[in-house]
Amino acid sequence: MHISMFEVLRCPYCGGRLEVVPSIYHRVFEDQIHEAVIACHCCVFPVVDGIPVLHLLPAAITAREHIEAEQPSLALRAMVGLNDAGEAARFEAAARSDASTYRDIVEALGPTFEGGYFLYRFSDPTFVVADAVLRAVAGTVLKGARRAVDICGGSGHLTRSLLELSAPAPILADLYFAKVWLARRFTAPGSEPVCCDGNAPMPFARGAFGYAMCSDAFQYIWTKRQLIGEMARLVAGPEPGAVVINHTHNQLTWTPSQGQPLSPAGYRDLFETIPARIYAETSLFSDVVKGGPLDLSRRERDSVLDAEQALTIVASDHPDVYAAHPLQAPSRATGEYRLNPLYSVEQEGSRLRLTLKFPNAAYEEEYGACREYLPEQTEIDAGALHELQETGTVPEPLAEMLARRVVVNLPKQYY
């Protein structure tokens, strides 16, 4: 945790500023806080392995007690949620190894951790749409000079996209400590992770951000009105900001993981202070598959929205948000080019034969729309792939493969 975070962090319960308690065990090197107890007017919270934990759930209390007892390794174990000694030892061994991949750590976290979904995240249809909306809206309101926050952002897949657009670096907020820990190490290094509860007030100062988003999680938030009010508070300021909700489920339709969704009319009623538009995700998906533009100027009919499984909501006073935006590719390769892990690979001489293979039937049912851009079978020249991986320069034969996400730019040591 960089010490500058104290400028934007606030207690979620009293709104007070936070500071390190100097009389309690802490490790601070130059401008980074590694372990500490931080306090406001009403509460004390732990900083565990550089991540502030700003809630009062049992794991956080246990972790704080371990910090106070000068046992930071036990604090990390408590926050990761591994009570079994054998599981904890496997995780800690994987965490210590510089050779461990994202997949290795996920497997070490055990079968209850939802890792499989995240492994394929960078080519999921929900990610493809959310990434396009993020680049259009955040690019418009941030202009490289304002900060973004990714609320309920999991292990930081979309936060990684925000790293190009947010200055200072974006904040990733999620209740599950292991996810933001993974993000800092693998998925979005350079972002600032914060462990907090989306059903509580946000632990950030008013107007600290120009862009606040919540992707594929809002339907699981019970206090929806509070969260929208909080997101609006976070982007309130002299310059217009934006609030974006990606892939929230529709109460009027069935989805495999329903959550507690609202109807389109119900979502619309949440926005009292910022003008909002609701989009059918299939409309935006079609824009992306066709190569753009992403048309945020459209106004969907109620009958279209009512029949849609998933919705995207954009709320902003910025005059340029509700327009048709050219699709924005990443400005630079931040990781390494790899074959999409959804493909099985057979080598035949200088050619790689790829076959699309879903990890299970449930995944195929929920994300099978990726067939719109991922071919069932294809071939790639092994030499061209090697050239791309070595130089970062895209050979002409692979340009389409990148556009279709057969080849993806993944975080280093991802799988």
N, C-alpha and C positions, 0 to 999 in steps of 0.2 A: 504494500500500500504506500503510494507516494504521499508525502506530507501535505502536498497541495490539495489532496482530497478533503482536508478539513474545511476548505473554502466552500465545498458544495454539500458535504454530509451534514445531516441534521437528525436528531432523535425522532423516530417515527411517532413517538407518543407525546412528547412535550414540545417538539420543534426546536429544542435548544441545540446550541453548538456542542461539538464533542472535542475532547482533548485527552491525551495520554495521562493516566494516573501515574505520576512518577514514583510513588512509594511502593508500587506493585511491580513484580518482575516484568521486564520488557527488554526486547532486543531491537534497537534502532541503529541502522548503519547509514551514515550520511543522510540521504533524503528518503530512505525506505524504512517503513515500520514492518518488522517481521512477526514479532509477537508482542502483545501488549493487552492491557485492559484500558478501554477508553470510556469516558463518563460524560454525562450531561447534567441537567438539573435533577433528573429523576431516576436514571438507570445507569448501570454499568454493562458494557458489552465486551466480548473478546475480539481481538485480532488474531486469527489463526493462520499460520503460514502465509502471512501477508494479506489476508482477506478479512475485511471487517464483517462481523456477523451481527446484524442489527435487528435481531428479534429475540424473544424471550422463551422460545420453545425449549423443551428439556435438554436437547443436545447442546444448545448454546450455553445453557447454565452449567452443564457438566464441563464443557470446554473451558469456560471462564474459570471454573474451580481448578482445572488442571493447569491453566496459565498461572494462576495465583500460587499454585504449589510448585511452580517451575518445572512443569512436565509438558512441554509443548508437543512432544510426539503423541502423548495420550490425548491432548486436545484435538489434534488432527484426526486421530482414530475415532474420537467421539463424533466429530462433525461429518466424517465420511460415512458413519453409521455402521461400522463393522464391529459387532460385539463379540463374535466368535474369534478366539485367539488365532486359530489356523487361518481364517479368512483375512484377518488383519495382517498377519505375517506375510501372506502372499501379496497383498496390496502394497505393503511397505517395501518389500523386496523389489517389486515392479517399479514403484515410485522412485527408488534409489538408483535404478539402472538408467544410464544415459541411452542405452540401446532400446528401451521400451518404446513401443508405438502406442498411439491412441487406442488401437484395438486391444493391445496387451493389457493396458490399464483397465479398460472396460471389462475384459474377461476376468481380471483379478478382482473387480468389484462384485463379482458373483452374478448368479442368474436373475436376481430380482432387479438388477439395474437395467434400464431400457436402452441398451447399447446398440442392438441390431438396427433399430430405426435410424439412429444417428450416423451409423457407418455409411449408409447409402444416401444421406441427406442431401448432398450437393447436386444430385440429379433428380430428386423428387419433384413431381409437378407442383406441390405446394411451395417448395423452395424456389423453383424457377419463377413463379409468379411473384412471390414475396420479394425476391431479390430485385426484380425489375421495378416493382413499385417503390422499394427502398431507394434505388438509385435515382429514380425520377423525382420523388418528393424530397428526400434528404438532400439530393444535389441541388434542388431549387432553393430550399430554405437555409441550408447551412453555408453554402459558398466557401467551404473550407475554412471558415472563421468562427464557427459555433460548434457546440458540443452536442452529441447525441447520446441517448440512453436506450438500451434494449431491455425491456422489462419482461420477466419470465422468459429470458433468452436462452435457457438451457445451457448447452456447452458451446455456445458462441458462434454457430455457423453463420448467422446473419450479422452478428457483431463483426465478423471478419470483413464483410463488405463495408461496414461503416468505418473501418479503420482508414479507408481511402478518403472519406468525406468529412470526418469529424476532427475538429481541432479546438481544444485539446482532444486527446484520445477518448473514444467512447467508453461509457460505463455499461457493464453487463450486470444486470440484477436478476437473481433467481433465488428461490427458497432452498434449492438442493445444492449444498456446498460442493459435493463431488463434481457436479456439472461445471460450475464456474471455475473450479480448480483445474479441470481438464481444459477448459477454454484458455486459461492463462498459459498453460504449458504447451498446448498443441494447436488449438483451433484459432484462437485470436490473441496470440501473444502481443503485448503492447496495450491491450485494453485494460481497464481497471475493473476487476470483479468486486461485487458487493453481494453478500448473502442476506436477503431480506424477504419478507412475506408480501406477496401481491395482494393478499386480502387485508392488509394493514395500510395505513398511510405510508407514502413513499418517503424514505429517509434522505430526502434531498431538498436543497433550498429552492424557494420560488424563483422561477425564471433562470434556472441554472442551465437549461438546455434550449436548443432550437428545434429539436426533433425528438419525439418520444414514441416508441413503437412497442407493440405486443403482438407476437406472431404465434399462431397455432396453440394458443393457451387461454385466450380470453374466455372461451366457453367454460373453462374449469374454474374461473374466478367467481365466487359467490357474491362478493361486494362490488358488483360491476359499476354501479353508479358512483361509488367512492373512487374506484380506480380511474374512471374517465375524468372525474373532477380533479383528481391528483395529477393526471397526465396534462390536463389543461393548465393547472397551476405551474407545472414544471416548465412549460414552454411560454408562459406569460412574460411579456417584456415589450420593450419599445419596437422591436422588429418582429414581424409575424413569424410564428413557428408552425409546426404541424404535429398532429397526433394521428398515428396510423395503427389500425387493427387489421392484421393479416389473417386470413383463413380462420374465421370464427364460424362455428356451425349454426345452422338454421333450425329453429325449433319446429318449423313446419315440415321438415323432411327428415328422413332417417340417414344416419351415418354410422360407421362401425364403432366409433368412440364418441358418443354423443356429448357427454359432459352435461352442463346445465345451460343450454343456449337460450337465446331469445328469438323472437320473430324479427324480421326486418323492421317492422314498425316499433318493436320494443327497443331495438338497438338505436333507432333514430331518436327516440325519446331521451336517451342518455345524454345527448349533446345539447346543453343549454347555453353555452357561452361561445362556441365555435361553430361556424357553418360546416356541415358534414355531408358527404355523399357516400352512398352505399353502392357497391359494384358486385355483380355476379362474377364469381371467380372464373367461371368457364369463359366469360367474355374476355377477361384479361388474359387468360391462358391462350385463347385463340390469337390474340394480338401478338403474344410472345412467339408462339409456334410459327406464325406467318412472318416473323422477322421485324415486327413493329409497324407503325409506332404504337406505343402503349397509350391508349386513348382515355385519359382521365377527364376529358371534357364531356363524355357521354353521361346521359341521365337515364338510368335503367327504369323500365316500367315496373310497377308494383307486382304485376302478374309474373314477370321474369324473376324478380327477387324472391317472391314467395315460393317458387318452384326450385330454387337453387339450394344445393347441399351446403355450400360454403360461401361466405361473403367477405369482402374486403371493404374497410371503412377508412376514408381519408377525411380529416377535419383540419381546415386551415383558413386563415384570412389572407394568405399570400395570393396575390392576383395571378401568379404564373403557375400555380399548382394544377388547377383544373384545365389542363391543356393536353394536346397530343404530344407525347415525349418520344423522341428516338430512343431505341434501346441502347443502353450504355454498357459496353463491355468493361471489364476491369482495366484500369489504366496500366497495371503492371502485374507480372506474375509474382505472387507473394509466397508461393510454396514450391511444389514440384509437380510436373506433368505426369499423370499416371493413367493407366487404363481404368475406366469405370469399374468399380468392384462388382457391379451387377453382371459383368461378362465373365464367362469361362473362356479360357484361351488355349488354343492348340497351335503349335508352330509347325509350319510346313515350308521348309527351306527358308527363304527370306520373307515369307508372309506369315502374319498372325491371323488365324481364323477365330473370330469372336462369336459367341452365342449368348444371347440374352437369357439369364437364368435368375429368376426371383428366389429369394431365400426361403419363402414359404407361401402358402396359398393366401394367408391373411394379408401379407404385404402386397401380393399381386392384386387382390381385390381392392385395396385402398389406394394403391399408387400405380395401377396398371395403365393409367393415361400417359405414362412416360413413353409408351409405344408410339405416341404421336411424333416423337423426335428420336427415340432410341430404336434403331433397326433390330429386328429379330436376329439377323445374322449379317456379318460384314467382315471385311478383311482390311488389314493395315500392313503397310510395308514396315518391317521391323527396323530397317535402317533409318527411315524417316522419323519413326518414333524415338529412336536413340538420339538422332540429331536434335530433335525438339527437347529431349530431356537434358542433353549436354549443354546446349547453347541458349535455350529459351526462345529461339527464333522459330517461328511457325513455318515449316515447309508447306508449299502450296497443296500437296496431296492431303495434308492433315487439317487444313483450314475448316473444311466442312465437318470433320470429325470433332473438332473443338466446338463448333457452333451447335452440333447436335448432342454434345456432352458424352460422346463415346470416349473421348479423352477429356479428362477434367484436371483442373489445377487444384490440387489438394494440399492441405497443410503438410509440412514436412513430418515424416514418421507417423503418417496417419494409419496405414495398414501394411 
